[in-house]
Amino acid sequence: MFSKYAQIAEHLQQLDGNKVTLSFSDIERLLGASLPKSARRSRKWWCNDVSHVQAKYGWLTSGWHVKDVDFEGETVSFIRRRDASACLMLRPIDEFKTSALQRLSQFYGVRFVRGVKAKLQTAHGVVEKNFDFGSEDGQIVCKVMYLTEKGNPAARFQGITVNAMLLEKALAKERLLVFGGDKIVPLLWLESAYACLVDNVKLVYIGEKVEVLN
């Protein structure tokens, strides 16, 4: 079977060494076509899975694996298969954070980055705290929660409340508690008595689109 992704295989086979990083633009030049939108936002597209034609006829057939994808920088790192022990699949929370960073940047029209520091007003004075990510100027800060569809939703209300109360203390213009996975849990939390304990924190759900829930 001929596949346009064979151009990736041919390129990788000609390389020396065991590691290489290519930009999405590099790959598009090899393909002679644009990457699909899913390649720019989903780690699943880059899975080392023979059921995916891009993997089967692209890097896997040439003896390479995808090690990491940087959606913000638009690069993908490959390693030769003998180094496969270094090729780790992202956990759902890691994949979600990578996607959320890009989509929040688009939604708010400002660049979001990881590990943003913000000042917190506490009973003992002002302290600094690292947040999952936020705007470069620190005016928007985020905590991220990825919820599976297992277990009693109410059992996760305490964790949501703790994160929301932490965000409430941040000296920032906007404070976002960002959710992925099970949408029903944050919706039920908003109807619970816990929600009354927190003010000035937005609950944001990222699924097919970015939604502010409150």
C-alpha positions in Angstrom: 0.0 0.0 0.0 1.3 3.4 -1.0 1.0 6.1 1.7 2.1 9.7 1.7 3.5 9.0 5.2 6.1 6.8 3.6 8.0 10.0 3.0 8.5 10.3 6.8 9.9 6.7 6.8 12.3 7.4 4.0 13.6 10.6 5.7 14.1 8.8 9.1 15.9 5.9 7.4 18.5 8.2 6.0 19.4 9.8 9.3 22.4 9.0 11.5 22.1 8.8 15.3 19.2 7.6 17.4 17.3 10.8 18.1 15.8 13.6 16.0 13.4 16.5 16.4 11.4 17.7 13.5 9.0 20.7 13.3 5.5 20.2 12.1 6.6 22.4 9.1 9.4 19.9 8.4 7.0 17.1 8.3 4.5 19.0 6.1 7.4 19.6 3.6 8.1 15.8 3.6 4.4 15.0 3.0 3.8 17.8 0.5 0.6 18.5 2.3 -0.7 20.0 5.6 -1.0 17.9 8.7 -4.6 17.3 9.8 -5.9 19.5 12.7 -5.8 16.6 15.1 -2.0 16.3 14.6 -1.7 19.8 16.1 -3.8 19.2 19.2 -4.0 15.5 20.0 -1.3 13.2 21.3 -3.3 10.2 20.0 -2.5 11.2 16.5 1.2 10.6 17.3 0.6 7.3 19.0 3.1 4.4 18.2 0.1 2.3 17.1 0.1 0.2 13.9 -3.6 0.8 13.6 -2.8 4.4 12.6 -1.6 4.7 9.0 0.6 7.7 9.8 2.5 5.6 12.4 2.4 2.3 10.5 3.7 3.7 7.2 5.6 6.6 8.7 7.9 6.2 11.6 7.2 2.6 12.8 8.1 1.0 9.4 11.5 2.8 9.5 12.3 1.5 13.0 11.5 4.8 14.9 9.1 5.7 17.6 7.6 9.0 18.7 9.1 10.0 22.0 7.5 13.4 22.7 5.3 16.0 21.0 5.5 19.7 21.8 2.2 21.3 20.6 3.2 24.8 21.7 6.5 24.7 19.9 5.0 22.5 17.1 7.8 19.9 17.1 7.9 16.1 17.5 10.8 14.1 18.7 11.6 10.6 17.4 13.9 7.8 18.7 15.1 4.6 17.1 13.2 1.6 18.3 16.1 0.1 20.2 15.6 3.1 22.6 12.0 2.3 23.0 12.3 2.2 26.8 12.5 6.0 26.6 9.3 6.2 24.6 6.6 6.8 27.2 2.9 7.4 26.4 1.5 10.4 28.1 -1.0 9.9 30.9 -4.5 11.4 30.2 -3.8 14.4 32.5 -0.5 15.1 30.7 -2.1 14.9 27.3 -5.0 17.1 28.5 -2.7 19.7 29.9 -0.8 19.9 26.6 -4.1 20.4 24.6 -5.6 22.8 27.2 -2.6 25.1 27.1 -3.0 25.7 23.4 -6.8 25.9 23.4 -6.9 28.4 26.3 -4.4 30.5 24.5 -6.7 30.6 21.5 -9.8 31.2 23.6 -8.5 34.1 25.7 -6.3 35.5 22.9 -3.2 35.6 25.1 -0.3 33.2 25.3 -0.5 30.7 28.2 2.6 29.0 29.6 3.3 26.3 32.1 4.5 26.8 35.7 3.2 30.3 36.3 4.0 31.9 39.6 1.4 34.1 41.3 1.2 35.8 44.7 -1.3 34.6 47.2 -2.9 36.6 50.0 -2.8 34.4 53.1 -3.4 34.9 56.8 0.4 35.0 57.2 0.9 37.6 54.4 1.7 37.4 50.7 3.5 34.3 49.4 4.3 32.9 46.0 2.7 29.7 44.5 3.3 27.8 41.3 0.2 27.2 39.3 -0.2 24.6 36.5 -0.2 27.4 33.9 -1.5 30.9 33.1 -0.9 34.0 31.0 2.7 35.2 30.6 2.0 38.3 32.7 0.5 36.3 35.5 -2.9 38.0 35.3 -4.6 34.7 34.5 -3.7 31.7 36.6 -5.0 28.1 36.3 -5.3 24.9 38.2 -6.1 21.8 36.1 -8.1 18.7 37.0 -8.7 15.7 34.7 -11.6 13.6 36.0 -12.3 10.0 35.0 -15.9 8.7 34.9 -15.3 6.3 37.7 -16.5 6.6 41.3 -19.0 8.8 43.2 -18.9 12.4 41.9 -19.5 13.8 45.4 -16.3 12.0 46.6 -14.3 14.5 44.4 -16.0 17.6 45.6 -13.4 18.1 48.3 -10.5 18.2 45.8 -12.4 20.7 43.6 -13.1 22.9 46.7 -9.5 22.9 47.8 -8.2 23.9 44.4 -10.9 26.6 44.0 -10.1 28.1 47.5 -6.4 28.2 46.6 -7.2 30.0 43.4 -9.4 32.4 45.2 -6.4 33.7 47.1 -4.4 34.4 44.0 -3.7 38.0 43.3 -4.6 37.8 39.6 -7.2 39.3 37.4 -8.7 35.9 36.5 -8.6 32.6 38.3 -9.5 29.5 36.3 -10.2 25.9 37.5 -9.9 24.0 34.3 -11.5 20.5 33.9 -11.2 17.7 31.4 -12.7 14.3 31.3 -16.0 13.9 33.2 -18.0 17.1 32.8 -20.8 16.1 35.2 -18.6 16.4 38.3 -17.9 20.1 38.1 -21.5 20.8 37.1 -22.8 18.9 40.2 -20.2 20.8 42.3 -21.7 24.1 41.2 -25.0 23.0 42.6 -23.6 21.8 45.9 -23.0 23.7 49.1 -19.3 23.7 48.5 -19.7 26.2 45.6 -21.0 28.8 48.1 -17.6 28.8 49.9 -15.7 30.1 46.9 -16.0 33.4 44.9 -14.3 34.9 41.9 -13.1 31.6 40.4 -14.3 30.5 37.0 -14.8 26.8 36.2 -13.8 26.0 32.7 -14.4 22.8 30.9 -12.5 21.8 27.8 -14.0 19.1 25.6 -15.0 19.7 22.0 -15.0 23.4 22.8 -13.9 25.6 25.7 -16.8 26.4 28.1 -17.1 28.6 31.1 -19.5 26.7 33.4 -20.4 29.5 35.9 
